[in-house]
Amino acid sequence: MLENYKHVFKLDPNKTISDAHLERLCESETDLIIVGGTDGVTQSNVLDLMSRIRRYMTPVALELSNLEAVVPGFDHYFVPAVFNTKDMKFLHGMLLEALERYAHLLDYDTISLMPYLIFNEECKAYKYANCEPINRENMAYYIQLIDKMYRQKYMYIEFSGTLAEKELLQDIYETKTNVHMIYGGGIDSKEAFDERAPFADTLVVGNLIYEDFEAALNTVIRS
């Protein structure tokens, strides 16, 4: 799904976006819109946001943070698996529950596991998933676990609200071999996006949409 996608907007169904802003996002040159959030995600607000996005041609995927909020009609579904969690339910518990509920309905070509490494210890997702710290001493082992041992297709490097240092992203990017690396967190300008673009296969712009819409839209412009 993400192999040829460089730029992604991530929309939180629990946050408000006007029709005018949504139209401009969907008609920009972004490669994909992902719908997902940490809390307040319901079937109602997911369905509402998806139906609004579906007026346009932009591909749209759902990140499953709440199985009660799963709705049909997305182009793809990503199931998060937090690899630096202390709690196994955040590693594969949601996937198991999804299979229990929806195995008879699933088209496995449209669903992917999304391994996460959550770095920002102050962010909501880190605390919610009961994560263990990742540092320069142990991060290579997490990357090798996902890339070489589990041979996963994707690896999401999550900084959530904090901008990763370019040097750190470069180290991660040069450590991995085959896995498709996604970076998200703290992108607050086109400059921040462009500086990190060489060190990730896909970059996600999320909170900036709600903090400075014009700056978020500007990240799509290809240099």
VEXVOVO-377116 format. One record per residue (C-alpha): residue number from 1; residue in three letters; z, y, x. Coordinates in pm, whole numbers, plus 50000, padded with zeros to 5 digits. Each point is the difference from the previous one (the first is absolute). Example, Ala and Ser with C-alpha at 12.3 -4.5 7.8 and 13.67 -1.06 7.14 Angstrom:
BEGIN
@kero 1, dolum ALA, up 50780, north 49550, east 51230 .
@kero 2, dolum SER, up 49934, north 50344, east 50137 .
// end
This chain:
BEGIN
@kero 1, dolum MET, up 50000, north 50000, east 50000 .
@kero 2, dolum LEU, up 50101, north 50252, east 50269 .
@kero 3, dolum GLU, up 49776, north 49891, east 50285 .
@kero 4, dolum ASN, up 49762, north 50296, east 49976 .
@kero 5, dolum TYR, up 50245, north 50252, east 49856 .
@kero 6, dolum LYS, up 50133, north 50272, east 50231 .
@kero 7, dolum HIS, up 50156, north 50243, east 49751 .
@kero 8, dolum VAL, up 50225, north 49908, east 49706 .
@kero 9, dolum PHE, up 50189, north 50214, east 49750 .
@kero 10, dolum LYS, up 50318, north 49845, east 49860 .
@kero 11, dolum LEU, up 50111, north 50122, east 49658 .
@kero 12, dolum ASP, up 50348, north 49945, east 49861 .
@kero 13, dolum PRO, up 49992, north 49925, east 49625 .
@kero 14, dolum ASN, up 50350, north 50148, east 49973 .
@kero 15, dolum LYS, up 49874, north 50341, east 50119 .
@kero 16, dolum THR, up 49789, north 50254, east 49816 .
@kero 17, dolum ILE, up 49645, north 50091, east 50095 .
@kero 18, dolum SER, up 49778, north 50224, east 49789 .
@kero 19, dolum ASP, up 49662, north 49889, east 49868 .
@kero 20, dolum ALA, up 49832, north 50267, east 50212 .
@kero 21, dolum HIS, up 50165, north 49880, east 50320 .
@kero 22, dolum LEU, up 49934, north 49635, east 49918 .
@kero 23, dolum GLU, up 49633, north 50076, east 49943 .
@kero 24, dolum ARG, up 49973, north 50170, east 50339 .
@kero 25, dolum LEU, up 50171, north 49705, east 50172 .
@kero 26, dolum CYS, up 49777, north 49745, east 49832 .
@kero 27, dolum GLU, up 49684, north 50197, east 50073 .
@kero 28, dolum SER, up 50092, north 50057, east 50364 .
@kero 29, dolum GLU, up 49874, north 49771, east 50275 .
@kero 30, dolum THR, up 50316, north 49790, east 50007 .
@kero 31, dolum ASP, up 49926, north 49630, east 50026 .
@kero 32, dolum LEU, up 50269, north 49872, east 49765 .
@kero 33, dolum ILE, up 50289, north 50102, east 49778 .
@kero 34, dolum ILE, up 50312, north 49781, east 50002 .
@kero 35, dolum VAL, up 50246, north 50029, east 49713 .
@kero 36, dolum GLY, up 50357, north 49918, east 50096 .
@kero 37, dolum GLY, up 50353, north 50129, east 50050 .
@kero 38, dolum THR, up 50354, north 49893, east 50083 .
@kero 39, dolum ASP, up 50180, north 50083, east 49677 .
@kero 40, dolum GLY, up 49930, north 50106, east 49643 .
@kero 41, dolum VAL, up 49682, north 49792, east 49987 .
@kero 42, dolum THR, up 49939, north 49868, east 49649 .
@kero 43, dolum GLN, up 49718, north 49827, east 49819 .
@kero 44, dolum SER, up 49952, north 50315, east 49793 .
@kero 45, dolum ASN, up 49961, north 50247, east 50286 .
@kero 46, dolum VAL, up 49787, north 49758, east 50205 .
@kero 47, dolum LEU, up 49766, north 49943, east 49705 .
@kero 48, dolum ASP, up 49979, north 50372, east 49932 .
@kero 49, dolum LEU, up 49912, north 50087, east 50360 .
@kero 50, dolum MET, up 49750, north 49716, east 50034 .
@kero 51, dolum SER, up 49820, north 50100, east 49680 .
@kero 52, dolum ARG, up 49969, north 50357, east 50128 .
@kero 53, dolum ILE, up 49865, north 49886, east 50338 .
@kero 54, dolum ARG, up 49754, north 49763, east 49831 .
@kero 55, dolum ARG, up 49803, north 50297, east 49870 .
@kero 56, dolum TYR, up 49861, north 50026, east 50352 .
@kero 57, dolum MET, up 49820, north 49764, east 50238 .
@kero 58, dolum THR, up 50268, north 49989, east 50271 .
@kero 59, dolum PRO, up 50136, north 49648, east 50068 .
@kero 60, dolum VAL, up 50364, north 49964, east 49896 .
@kero 61, dolum ALA, up 50263, north 49743, east 50101 .
@kero 62, dolum LEU, up 50354, north 49932, east 49884 .
@kero 63, dolum GLU, up 50290, north 49938, east 50234 .
@kero 64, dolum LEU, up 50246, north 49774, east 49822 .
@kero 65, dolum SER, up 50347, north 50149, east 50033 .
@kero 66, dolum ASN, up 50109, north 49888, east 49654 .
@kero 67, dolum LEU, up 49861, north 49692, east 49830 .
@kero 68, dolum GLU, up 50082, north 50148, east 49661 .
@kero 69, dolum ALA, up 49741, north 50267, east 50076 .
@kero 70, dolum VAL, up 49705, north 49770, east 50073 .
@kero 71, dolum VAL, up 49696, north 50090, east 49792 .
@kero 72, dolum PRO, up 49643, north 49864, east 50010 .
@kero 73, dolum GLY, up 49702, north 50213, east 50090 .
@kero 74, dolum PHE, up 50055, north 50085, east 50366 .
@kero 75, dolum ASP, up 49740, north 49913, east 50263 .
@kero 76, dolum HIS, up 50264, north 49844, east 50223 .
@kero 77, dolum TYR, up 50372, north 49919, east 50010 .
@kero 78, dolum PHE, up 50224, north 50021, east 50307 .
@kero 79, dolum VAL, up 50331, north 49811, east 50009 .
@kero 80, dolum PRO, up 50239, north 50159, east 50253 .
@kero 81, dolum ALA, up 50187, north 49772, east 50242 .
@kero 82, dolum VAL, up 50254, north 50182, east 50217 .
@kero 83, dolum PHE, up 50020, north 49816, east 50333 .
@kero 84, dolum ASN, up 50301, north 50188, east 50138 .
@kero 85, dolum THR, up 50219, north 49939, east 49696 .
@kero 86, dolum LYS, up 50332, north 49815, east 50010 .
@kero 87, dolum ASP, up 49940, north 49878, east 49644 .
@kero 88, dolum MET, up 49743, north 49724, east 49947 .
@kero 89, dolum LYS, up 49918, north 50118, east 49650 .
@kero 90, dolum PHE, up 49826, north 50303, east 50154 .
@kero 91, dolum LEU, up 49800, north 49775, east 50232 .
@kero 92, dolum HIS, up 49856, north 49751, east 49755 .
@kero 93, dolum GLY, up 50217, north 50014, east 49689 .
@kero 94, dolum MET, up 49770, north 50231, east 49809 .
@kero 95, dolum LEU, up 49698, north 49788, east 50088 .
@kero 96, dolum LEU, up 50172, north 49686, east 49873 .
@kero 97, dolum GLU, up 50101, north 50174, east 49680 .
@kero 98, dolum ALA, up 49648, north 50132, east 49954 .
@kero 99, dolum LEU, up 49861, north 49649, east 50037 .
@kero 100, dolum GLU, up 50253, north 49863, east 49753 .
@kero 101, dolum ARG, up 49899, north 50257, east 49742 .
@kero 102, dolum TYR, up 49631, north 50054, east 50059 .
@kero 103, dolum ALA, up 49858, north 49702, east 50193 .
@kero 104, dolum HIS, up 49794, north 49894, east 49699 .
@kero 105, dolum LEU, up 49843, north 50346, east 49980 .
@kero 106, dolum LEU, up 49948, north 50082, east 50366 .
@kero 107, dolum ASP, up 49666, north 50050, east 50165 .
@kero 108, dolum TYR, up 50104, north 49936, east 50359 .
@kero 109, dolum ASP, up 49704, north 50199, east 50130 .
@kero 110, dolum THR, up 50160, north 50315, east 49857 .
@kero 111, dolum ILE, up 50355, north 49957, east 50131 .
@kero 112, dolum SER, up 50129, north 50040, east 50356 .
@kero 113, dolum LEU, up 50334, north 49977, east 50172 .
@kero 114, dolum MET, up 50090, north 50330, east 50167 .
@kero 115, dolum PRO, up 50243, north 49945, east 50290 .
@kero 116, dolum TYR, up 50212, north 50312, east 50057 .
@kero 117, dolum LEU, up 50190, north 50118, east 50304 .
@kero 118, dolum ILE, up 50225, north 50286, east 49886 .
@kero 119, dolum PHE, up 50103, north 50221, east 50292 .
@kero 120, dolum ASN, up 50172, north 50301, east 49841 .
@kero 121, dolum GLU, up 50365, north 49902, east 49955 .
@kero 122, dolum GLU, up 50068, north 50299, east 49774 .
@kero 123, dolum CYS, up 49729, north 49933, east 49745 .
@kero 124, dolum LYS, up 50059, north 49858, east 49654 .
@kero 125, dolum ALA, up 49786, north 49691, east 50060 .
@kero 126, dolum TYR, up 50193, north 49905, east 50317 .
@kero 127, dolum LYS, up 50332, north 50010, east 49818 .
@kero 128, dolum TYR, up 49866, north 49836, east 49684 .
@kero 129, dolum ALA, up 49859, north 49705, east 50196 .
@kero 130, dolum ASN, up 50314, north 49964, east 50214 .
@kero 131, dolum CYS, up 49803, north 50030, east 50323 .
@kero 132, dolum GLU, up 50091, north 49942, east 50362 .
@kero 133, dolum PRO, up 49909, north 50265, east 50261 .
@kero 134, dolum ILE, up 49675, north 49977, east 50190 .
@kero 135, dolum ASN, up 49992, north 50149, east 50349 .
@kero 136, dolum ARG, up 49775, north 49991, east 50305 .
@kero 137, dolum GLU, up 50185, north 49693, east 50128 .
@kero 138, dolum ASN, up 49937, north 49779, east 49698 .
@kero 139, dolum MET, up 49696, north 50146, east 49825 .
@kero 140, dolum ALA, up 49752, north 49794, east 50203 .
@kero 141, dolum TYR, up 50159, north 49681, east 49869 .
@kero 142, dolum TYR, up 49967, north 50113, east 49639 .
@kero 143, dolum ILE, up 49635, north 50087, east 50060 .
@kero 144, dolum GLN, up 49930, north 49665, east 50164 .
@kero 145, dolum LEU, up 50180, north 49823, east 49716 .
@kero 146, dolum ILE, up 49770, north 50156, east 49742 .
@kero 147, dolum ASP, up 49683, north 50003, east 50209 .
@kero 148, dolum LYS, up 50009, north 49680, east 50204 .
@kero 149, dolum MET, up 50251, north 49766, east 49834 .
@kero 150, dolum TYR, up 49941, north 50067, east 49630 .
@kero 151, dolum ARG, up 49643, north 50118, east 50064 .
@kero 152, dolum GLN, up 50021, north 50253, east 49721 .
@kero 153, dolum LYS, up 49704, north 50214, east 49903 .
@kero 154, dolum TYR, up 50198, north 50325, east 49970 .
@kero 155, dolum MET, up 50301, north 50171, east 50158 .
@kero 156, dolum TYR, up 50144, north 50319, east 49850 .
@kero 157, dolum ILE, up 50188, north 50225, east 50244 .
@kero 158, dolum GLU, up 50225, north 50202, east 49768 .
@kero 159, dolum PHE, up 50174, north 50320, east 50111 .
@kero 160, dolum SER, up 50046, north 50136, east 49646 .
@kero 161, dolum GLY, up 50071, north 50372, east 50028 .
@kero 162, dolum THR, up 50006, north 50012, east 50379 .
@kero 163, dolum LEU, up 49697, north 50049, east 50222 .
@kero 164, dolum ALA, up 49965, north 49729, east 50264 .
@kero 165, dolum GLU, up 49946, north 50107, east 50359 .
@kero 166, dolum LYS, up 49642, north 49948, east 50112 .
@kero 167, dolum GLU, up 50117, north 49812, east 50308 .
@kero 168, dolum LEU, up 50197, north 49753, east 49789 .
@kero 169, dolum LEU, up 49706, north 49937, east 49769 .
@kero 170, dolum GLN, up 49776, north 49951, east 50301 .
@kero 171, dolum ASP, up 50242, north 49741, east 50140 .
@kero 172, dolum ILE, up 49999, north 49814, east 49668 .
@kero 173, dolum TYR, up 49623, north 50020, east 49969 .
@kero 174, dolum GLU, up 49946, north 49868, east 50352 .
@kero 175, dolum THR, up 50252, north 49717, east 49948 .
@kero 176, dolum LYS, up 49831, north 49855, east 49693 .
@kero 177, dolum THR, up 49688, north 49787, east 50036 .
@kero 178, dolum ASN, up 49840, north 49907, east 49669 .
@kero 179, dolum VAL, up 50213, north 50140, east 49719 .
@kero 180, dolum HIS, up 49874, north 50306, east 49811 .
@kero 181, dolum MET, up 50257, north 50274, east 50061 .
@kero 182, dolum ILE, up 50090, north 50250, east 49728 .
@kero 183, dolum TYR, up 50214, north 50304, east 50076 .
@kero 184, dolum GLY, up 50188, north 50208, east 49744 .
@kero 185, dolum GLY, up 50267, north 50264, east 50029 .
@kero 186, dolum GLY, up 50043, north 50370, east 50058 .
@kero 187, dolum ILE, up 49633, north 50100, east 50022 .
@kero 188, dolum ASP, up 50028, north 50371, east 49919 .
@kero 189, dolum SER, up 49666, north 50141, east 50116 .
@kero 190, dolum LYS, up 49646, north 49913, east 50098 .
@kero 191, dolum GLU, up 50103, north 50043, east 50363 .
@kero 192, dolum ALA, up 50278, north 49741, east 49962 .
@kero 193, dolum PHE, up 49753, north 49763, east 49831 .
@kero 194, dolum ASP, up 49727, north 50046, east 50261 .
@kero 195, dolum GLU, up 50239, north 49962, east 50295 .
@kero 196, dolum ARG, up 50118, north 49661, east 49870 .
@kero 197, dolum ALA, up 49665, north 49877, east 49871 .
@kero 198, dolum PRO, up 49902, north 49829, east 50330 .
@kero 199, dolum PHE, up 50320, north 49794, east 49990 .
@kero 200, dolum ALA, up 49976, north 49848, east 49651 .
@kero 201, dolum ASP, up 49724, north 49825, east 49810 .
@kero 202, dolum THR, up 50102, north 50165, east 49672 .
@kero 203, dolum LEU, up 50221, north 50305, east 49940 .
@kero 204, dolum VAL, up 50183, north 50075, east 49676 .
@kero 205, dolum VAL, up 50074, north 50348, east 49866 .
@kero 206, dolum GLY, up 50269, north 49998, east 49732 .
@kero 207, dolum ASN, up 50284, north 50252, east 49968 .
@kero 208, dolum LEU, up 49781, north 50286, east 50121 .
@kero 209, dolum ILE, up 49804, north 49978, east 49674 .
@kero 210, dolum TYR, up 50309, north 50124, east 49815 .
@kero 211, dolum GLU, up 50124, north 50239, east 50272 .
@kero 212, dolum ASP, up 49679, north 50179, east 50102 .
@kero 213, dolum PHE, up 49699, north 49883, east 49802 .
@kero 214, dolum GLU, up 49738, north 50201, east 50189 .
@kero 215, dolum ALA, up 50128, north 49869, east 50334 .
@kero 216, dolum ALA, up 49987, north 49644, east 49864 .
@kero 217, dolum LEU, up 49644, north 50044, east 49878 .
@kero 218, dolum ASN, up 49902, north 50147, east 50336 .
@kero 219, dolum THR, up 50094, north 49675, east 50179 .
@kero 220, dolum VAL, up 49696, north 49834, east 49842 .
@kero 221, dolum ILE, up 49751, north 50230, east 50171 .
@kero 222, dolum ARG, up 49830, north 49802, east 50273 .
@kero 223, dolum SER, up 50005, north 50164, east 50341 .
// end
